[in-house]
Amino acid sequence: MRIVFAGTPEFAVPSLVAAAQRNEVVAVYTQPDRPAGRGRALTPSPVKLEALKRGIPVLQPESLKTELSHDALRMLKPDLMVVVAYGLLLPQSILDIPKYGCWNVHASLLPRWRGAAPIQRAIEAGDAQTGACLMQMEKGLDTGPVLLRQSIDIAHDETAGQLHDRLAKLGAQVLADGLGLLRAGMKPVPQPQPAEGATYARKLEKSEARLDWSQPADALERKVRAFDPWPIAEGDIAGDLVRIHRAVAIDNPANAAPGTVLDAGRDGIDIACGRGALRLRVLQRAGGKAITAADYLNARRDLRVGAARTE
């Protein structure tokens, strides 16, 4: 089959590898190179790097809404277009060009968590399971019928980064299964998404990183995991704003005011929350690196149990 692949971040790379097996990937669409790093040098996307390594032509249009973009895709004569975290909306005129339309790999069990941040929102909400869906694309945002799906459990201590890597591999497997069926003349049967249970996974914002100690500890623990590796949760420890990389919810028998330091030792720094307490285990001071709670306490000998947050 002649496949056009569209994707940008690291999540999409395993799916590109899967698409290139036993198929001809005639072109890869990816986002234009963006400034990155301290030097803000133009940097190619992970998908572009993988495509160049494989000798696949790369196209990087700013938009797919122009007639020129439509003509370029038609000239490729694709049987199928595979889209994985591409970052541009595909108009209906693009969706109609490939013989078998456009397939999308999405990191959730649709219709739950349509949208930009399904991995993070699943952890933040406390979902026990998530998965990967292969979807026939239509004009709506992640509303198309599902062709194949696989589910996995979310570990109780799993971060978004860890779950991201597992779902990237699972998504590639779902895509490979779908392509295998299509090559065998058994195109997967589209199953319309039910209206019941649909949720939207809005894009992460840096402003969400600041933890509010008045919230329940278990909710804050999930935020810490959901915001790792970005934007990384932040919290105030008696006047010191730190980034929090690892934390666990515990009981708060003292019923102290939210933000109060309940205990501080090698096991962690316990902060009172609206319900329960959050034990901070790995944190990072401004300008420093991630360290254990014990190392933090060695550097901050003025911290006392009973100290409260600052306003």
N, C-alpha and C positions, 0 to 999 in steps of 0.2 A: 504493500500500500504506500501511496505517496502521502506523507504526513507533514503538516506544518505545525510546529510547536511554538507556543507563546508562553513565556514565563520569565521571571526576573530573579527572585531571591534564592537562597540556599535550599529552601523547602522544595523548590521545583526541580532541582538537579537530579535526584533519583528518578523522577518521572521522565525526564528527558532521556536518561540512560535506558529506561524501560522502553520508551517509544522507539529508540534507535535500534533495538534488537529485533531482527527479522522484519524490519520495515525500513523504508527509505524516508528519512527526515530530510525533506528538500530545502527547508529553510527554518530558521529560528527567529521569532520576534521577541524582542526584549526591550526594556526601558532604556532610553538614552543614558550614556555614561553620566554619573553624578559626582559632584565634589565630595570627597570623603577624607577623613584623617585630619591631623593637625595642619598639614600643608594644603588641605582643600584641593588636592589634585583630582582631575577627572578620573573616575574609577569605573571599570566595566563591571557589570553585574555577574554574579556567580554563574548564571545560565549562559551568558555570553562567553565566559572563559571556557566552560565545558563544550560549548558548540565549536569554538575556535580550535580546541584541542582535537575535536573529532572531524575537523575540516568541513563543518556545516556552514553555509552562508548565513550571515546575521543581518537582520533588518531592525532598525531602531527608530521608527517613526514617532513623532510627538503626538500624533492622533491617528485614528483609523476611520475618521469621518469624511475624509476627502475622497474625491473620485480617483485621484492618483493612487491612494492606498488600496482602493477597491480593484483597480486595474492591476496593480502589482501582485495582489493575491490571486486574481484570476489567472494570471500568466503562470503561476506555479502549478495550476491544475491539481489542487489537493483533493484526495479522497476524504481526508479527515483533518480537522484542526483540533489540536489538544491544547487546552489552556489551563495553566497551573500558576496561580498567584502572579498573574501578569501585571496587573496594576492599571490597565486601561479598559474602559467599557467597550464592548463590541456591539456596534449597531446591528440592526436586523439585516441590513444589506451585506454585512460581513458574514453573519451567521448562515446566510443562505448560499454562500459560494461553494463550500466543500460538498462533495457528493453525499457524505453521511453527516453533514452538519458539523457542529463543534461540541466536543466533550470537555468537561471540566472536572478536575480532581479537587474536592473540597474537604477540609479537615474537620468535619463534624458529622453527626448523624442527622442529616436533614429530615424535617424542616427546622430542627433546633440549631441555633447559632448560624443563621445566614449572616453574611457580612465579612468585615475585614479582620476581626480578631477572635475567631472561634476557639482557638486553643486556650488563650488566656481567659476568655469569659467562661469556658467550661470549668476551669480550675477555680476561678473566683466564685462561681455559683455553687461550688461543692458537688458537681456532678460526679457520680460514681463511674460512669462510662462515657466514652466518646468513640470516634472512629473516623473512617474515611469513606466518602461517597464518590462514585463516578456518575456524573450528571450530564444529561443532554441539555445543552444550553439553550435558553430562550431570552427574550429581551429583559425580563424581570431580574432582579438581583437574587441569584441563587435560588430561583423558584422553579427551575426546570425539572422534568421527571428524572427519577433516579434509576440508573441502569444496574449498578452493582453497589454493594456496601459491605463493609467489615467493621466490627466493633472491637474495642479493647477496653480493659479496666484502667482507670486512672489510679495510680498508687497514692497512698495517703500522704506521702512526703514528696511527691513528684513536682518539679518545677516546670514552668512553661518551656524552658529550653530543652529539658529532657523529653517532655512529651512531644515537642516539635520534631525532634529527631526520630522518634518512634513512628509518628504519624507520616512523616515524609517517606519512610520506607513502606509503610502500610499503603499509602496513596499510590506509590509506584507499583505495588503488587496488584491493587485493584485495577489500575490502568492496564497492566500487563494481562490480567485475566480478561478484561474487556476486549483488548486487541486480539487476543488469541481466539475468542469466540467470533469476532468479526472476520478474521482471516479464514476461519472454518465455515463461514457462511451462516453462522448462528448469531446474528446481531442480538445483543442483550435486549430484553423486553423493557421498555420504559414504564416505570411505575410512578404515576402522578403523586406529588407530595400532598399529604393531607393538610388541610388548613389548621387543624387542631395541633397545638404544640409548637407552632412557629415562633421563634424568638430571633432577635437581631443582635449580633455581636459588633457593637460599635467599635471604632478604631480607638486604640489606646492613646491617652494624652499624658504628657509629662505632669500635668497638674494633679493627676490621680495618685501620684507616687506618695504624697504626704499622708501618713496614717493619722487617723483621728482616734485617740485613745478612748474616747467615749463609746466607740463601737465595740461589739462583742469580740473577745479574743480570738475565737475560732474564725470569724470573718476576716480579721486582720492577718491571721496566719495564712489564709488562702490568698489574700492579696500579696503577701510577701512571695509566695510561690508563683502566683500568676504574673507578677511584674519582674520576674527574673528570667531572662537577662536584661530586659528593658521594660519600663524605665528605672527599675530598682526602687523598692519601697524606702521611704524616709520617715524617721521619727525623732521626736525631741526627748533626750534623756537629761532632765534637769538642766536645760539650757544649752545642751550640745546637740545640734542637728546632725544625725548620722544616717548613712545608708544601711539598710538591713538586708542581708543576704540569706540568712537562715534564722528561723524562729519557730517556736512551737507553743500552742495554747495550753495553759494549765489552769488549775483552780485558783481562786483568790479568796482564801478563808478570812483575810483581814477586812474585806469589803472596803478597801481604801479608795480614795478619790482617783478617778482615771488620770493616768500620767505619773502617779506616785511610784518611786522605786521601792519595791517590796523586798527584794533580796538581790545580792550581787556576789557571785563567786565563780569558781571554775566552770560550773555547769551552765552558767548564763546570767543574764541580768533580767530580773522579773519586773515587768511594768504593769501596774494595775490598769484594767480596761473597764468598759461599761459593764461587761459581764466576764468574769474570769481574769486571767492575766496572760501576757505574752512574754515568754522567755526568749530573749535575744541571744543567739549563739554565735553568729558570725556577723560582724558589722564593719563599717568603714567610715573613718572620720574624713572631713574635708581635706582634700589634697593627699590623702594617704591610700593605703591598699587595704583590701579586706583582711581582717584579723579575727581571732577568736575573742570571745568575751573576756577570757582571762588576760589576754594581751592588752585589751582595751583598758581593763581595770589597772594594770600595771602602769599604763600611760596616764591614767586619770585617777590619781590617788585621793582627789578631793571629793569624789562621789560618795555619798552617804545614803544608807538605807533610810527611807522616809522623805528623801528629797522629791520635790514635785516638779512638774513641767513648768516652763515659763510661758507666758502669753505673748 
